[in-house]
């Protein structure tokens, strides 16, 4: 998971990043901007909790259709 070189507000999953890794990168970005520029970023992204019984990422990757 990296920040896009073309659009700084886009994250690019270069293969296999988990939701937890995305959240961790977002937190690092927010902290770095706060420290360097004294600006608190506001996320436009809305996170929804995983529904109970949802397949984990590894099983979803094995069966993208979810069947």
C-alpha positions as CSV (number, residue, x, y, z in Angstrom):
1,X,0.0,0.0,0.0
2,X,1.5,3.3,-1.1
3,X,0.4,6.9,-1.6
4,X,-0.1,7.6,-5.3
5,X,2.7,9.6,-6.9
6,X,0.1,11.2,-9.2
7,X,-2.6,12.1,-6.6
8,X,-1.5,12.5,-3.0
9,X,-5.0,11.8,-1.7
10,X,-5.1,8.3,-3.4
11,X,-3.8,5.2,-1.9
12,X,-2.7,2.3,-4.2
13,X,-2.9,-1.3,-3.1
14,X,0.1,-2.8,-5.0
15,X,-1.0,-6.3,-3.9
16,X,-2.5,-7.8,-0.9
17,X,-2.7,-5.0,1.6
18,X,-5.3,-5.6,4.4
19,X,-7.8,-3.2,5.7
20,X,-5.7,-2.9,8.9
21,X,-2.7,-2.0,6.8
22,X,-4.7,0.7,5.0
23,X,-5.9,2.1,8.3
24,X,-2.3,2.1,9.6
25,X,-1.0,4.0,6.6
26,X,-3.8,6.6,6.9
27,X,-2.9,7.1,10.6
28,X,0.8,7.6,9.6
29,X,-0.1,10.1,7.0
30,X,-2.4,12.0,9.3
31,X,0.3,12.1,12.0
32,X,3.0,13.2,9.6
33,X,0.9,16.1,8.2
34,X,-0.1,17.2,11.7
35,X,3.5,17.2,12.9
36,X,5.0,18.8,9.8
37,X,2.3,21.4,9.0
38,X,0.3,21.6,12.2
39,X,-2.8,20.7,10.1
40,X,-5.4,18.1,11.2
41,X,-6.6,16.2,8.1
42,X,-10.3,15.3,7.9
43,X,-11.0,12.0,6.2
44,X,-13.6,12.0,3.4
45,X,-13.6,8.2,3.6
46,X,-16.3,6.7,5.6
47,X,-15.5,3.3,7.1
48,X,-18.2,0.8,7.8
49,X,-17.7,-2.2,10.1
50,X,-17.4,-5.6,8.6
51,X,-20.8,-7.4,8.9
52,X,-20.9,-10.4,11.2
53,X,-19.9,-13.5,9.4
54,X,-18.3,-11.7,6.5
55,X,-15.5,-13.7,4.8
56,X,-12.0,-12.7,5.6
57,X,-9.7,-11.3,2.9
58,X,-8.0,-14.5,2.3
59,X,-11.1,-16.4,1.4
60,X,-12.5,-13.5,-0.6
61,X,-9.3,-13.6,-2.7
62,X,-9.8,-17.3,-3.4
63,X,-13.3,-16.7,-4.5
64,X,-13.9,-13.2,-5.8
65,X,-17.5,-13.9,-6.7
66,X,-18.3,-14.8,-3.1
67,X,-19.9,-18.1,-4.0
